Amino acid sequence: MMIGKTDLVDKVKETIDEYNMLISGDKVLVSVSAGPDSMALLHTLLKLKNIYDINLHLFHLDHLTREGQSSIDAKFVKELSEKLGINLTLYVKSAEKYVKEKGLSFETGARELRLNLIQKVANQEKITKIATGHNANDLAETILMRLMRGTGTKGMIGISPTQGKFIRPLIYIFRDEIEKFCYENKINYRVDQTNLESYYFRNAIRNKLIPLMREISKKDFLKNLINFSKIYLEEDRFLNSLTKKIYYKISKRKNNDVYIPIIELKNLPPALNRRLLRLAIEEKKGELLDISFNAVEDIIDSLKNETEFFEFNLPKFMKVVKDKENLVIKKIEKQKIFFKKEIPMEGTCILETLNLVIETKIVDGKDAKIKDDKTTAYLDYESIIPKLYVRPWEFGDRFIPLGLDKGKKLQDFFVDEKVAQEKRKTIPILVDSEKIVWIVGYRIDERVKVKPETRKVLIINVKELS
């Protein structure tokens, strides 16, 4: 397909060259969704294909969602690949089934499923680069999400232009530029209507927070966020290089665990301590998704404590153990812990590994008969930010215990309640999309308590499977 308007193509080429994304002979797997971003990415790479001497292979996953719309997307991509004469690997997998099996949120589970399949195709097809359609709006949204959830300086980069085999040529191109490019070059695409909804956290930022910030600032602050990200990226590259030299010099491997001498950590400035610890976690976990700034900060704070032994749980079967001489980063045996799992607002959720069943129902505030029962929580339904999940304790967790007016580390709460280390791993923690709402068997959060003006009460009961 001939592309006339080339401003966007030129900008993409600048990004590719600046970050050395492509070299002659690369076989590039292009992840296409049928949306404007991936369609613009595909047609831009077609325009640049001969300049870089690369070959393209398409990837698409039909999640079997959106009442059949995802299958129409798949048909659209298949027909386009045939028209362009480009090989396509198309998977049809139920994301709903996958997230239920794994006990993940839909966003996290669908992302994990897609990445697993992309890696599978990359290995089978001897792919050297994987191109995704992340754009400048995605980058800005990610920075805001991480700021709201708590992040370190590395999180301020948002989405890196390159990461291993992954390249993101559109990362500094804004969505309106992409849509204009598609319009001017008569590039067809499909619109995922769920992106216009504000149910998911990212969509709420996209559809509610960013328009509000634009209105308040009276400027296009997104460009400032992108420049902010670029500055952090440059500084991160330098600090990361320095950290890696120190990390591989002082760390040791034993029984597949990473050992870092505490005395060496204490001699480093905090900025390098944080980076070194995150590097160690990334080595064992394979990524840093769900590793919050608070969790890392609390582990570093423990170095100041003279207590010889501490143990910190992290997401995805990870833990950090502090003994007399080392911080040890290791994986936990899977059977000792349970996955994060979504709970229906009204219905039943079974935790087989803990032999527990969680039952939920919503009643009118005037009909709620609140009892003092450790196995039942009575919550102000309208104070819950959808969705509701159950998960294990994660180090760095904080909540506001009922009756208090300020936050408290969950670890400190467990110490005060004299909860043994081993038992902490098996206590279900109920959370909504923003906060802890109930430490099952112990305390609810002050922010979700039933008040005189409460209109609806969410009743949650936890009991053993019969």
PyMOL commands that set and color helices and strands:
alter all, ss='L'
color gray80, all
select helices_A, chain A and resi 7-18+36-52+66-84+95-102+106-124+136-149+153-157+175-184+193-196+201-217+221-250+262-266+270-285+293-302+334-336+352-354+365-367+381-383+410-416+421-424+446-448
alter helices_A, ss='H'
color red, helices_A
select strands_A, chain A and resi 27-31+55-62+88-92+129-131+162-163+166-167+252-254+257-261+310-314+318-322+326-331+341-343+347-351+356-364+376-380+388-391+398-399+408-409+429-431+436-439+443-444+456-464
alter strands_A, ss='S'
color yellow, strands_A
deselect
rebuild
show_as cartoon
